[in-house]
Amino acid sequence: MEFSNPWFTVIFLSVLGLHALEVIASVLNLRRLTPQIPEGLEDIYEAEAYAKSQAYTRESERFGLFSGSVRLAVFVAFWLLGGFGWVDALVRGWTASPVWPGLAGFSLLYAASPLLGLPFSWYDPFRIEARYGFNKTTAATFFVDAVKGALIAAIIGLPVMALLIWIFDTWGNAWLWAWIATTVIMLALQYIAPRWLMPLFNKFTPMPDGSLKTEINALAARCEFPLAGLFVIDGSKRSTKANAFFAGFGKHKRIALYDTLIEKHPEPELVAVLAHEIGHFKCRHIVQRMVAAIIQMALLFLLMGFFMKSAGLHSAFGVAQPSVWLSFVFFMYLFEPVQTLLGIVSNMSSRKHEFEADAYAARVTGSPQSLISGLKRLARDTLANLTPHPFYSFIHYSHPPMKERLAALAKQEPGSN
């Protein structure tokens, strides 16, 4: 390990710096908690429920800090003790092609990560979420989900990685071809995932005829939303928390509502929530996010091309002989600060989109009141933190804090300023 290597210094300090940023944000968020319900939000919680929401926030944040610190310690120890060099020596030279050793190396590294994180992945739902009444997952479902997720990751991820290794090892302007290939795959998954991948984890049942289905179909027609299917998801087998989303391309849009959402909300709130989701489509947020992701991927591969098989970058991780597959691994650690910055910018854009979708929902339903009451109910049912620190929400929140969101919706009332 060359500790004097400038790449070692840059990456080591960035890894520690990003963790320090997370710690600072979490500590500020915890200190922001107050026993008084914020003004204007008194009707969301009763005193006992509000105290419970703060306890939930404290426990979740502290657990996140602990698990993040343990993961960081394991990664740094693996790095400094020559773990990357050991994995490289284990797989190097299997074949003349770089593809098979690369896939073996990736499999070893990325199989170890979820295995090491398994105790944390288990503790969160079965201890924290269960303690606050959210978890409905059984041990069998948890492990079956983990196996399914690993198999899907292998079936999709390994061929994609093999393709990328081959492209960067063989082609000129490899970054361009890698970008084109991954863009095609990403777009294909937008079609494949809701039809074949998501049903592997949840049951999608066509919504039965009734007043709710009639109201949603009428909303879709009024908004000129190309609705091709309306489904109910059995989310209650894993959690009491609720959600709704739509997926699909062109004229093949599907709307899916969790059964927990339908169970807890009256029809006007459900229609308002779906109007918000349709608002993302009508305001072209989905297209904008997709374009942003494609541009970000181009930047990633373009920069990656400059560091491919960099001897200095490899020596920073204790590897003497450069290889394509390790170039991917090492570059992602180098790129992580940029990725964090891009994530913050993405969250800023997402919060703006949420305000716009809320305004659209208020317009098409004729009043913001149903969405306001729906958001308050969602916050109450999920023990949402009503007092996030501005720095924490700036870094992490893809949705505006509840107080800001409700205030913006209140301005949508007819005759309001």
Secondary structure, 3 states (H helix, E strand, C coil): CCCCCHHHHHHHHHHHHHHHHHHHHHHHHHHCCCCCCCCCCCCCCCHHHHHHHHHHHHHHHHHHHHHHHHHHHHHHHHHHCCHHHHHHHHHCCCCCCCHHHHHHHHHHHHHHHHHHHHHHHHHHHHHHHHHCCCECCCHHHHHHHHHHHHHHHHHHHHHHHHHHHHHHHHCCCHHHHHHHHHHHHHHHHHHHHHHHHHHHCCCEEECCCCHHHHHHHHHHHHCCCCEEEEEEECHHHCECCCCEEEECCCCCEEEEEEHHHHHHCCHHHHHHHHHHHHHHHHCCHHHHHHHHHHHHHHHHHHHHHHHCCCHHHHHCCCCCCCCHHHHHHHHHHHHHHHHHHHHHHHHHHHHHHHHHHHHHHHHHHCCCHHHHHHHHHHHHHCCCCCCCCHHHHHHHCCCCCHHHHHHHHHCCCCCCC
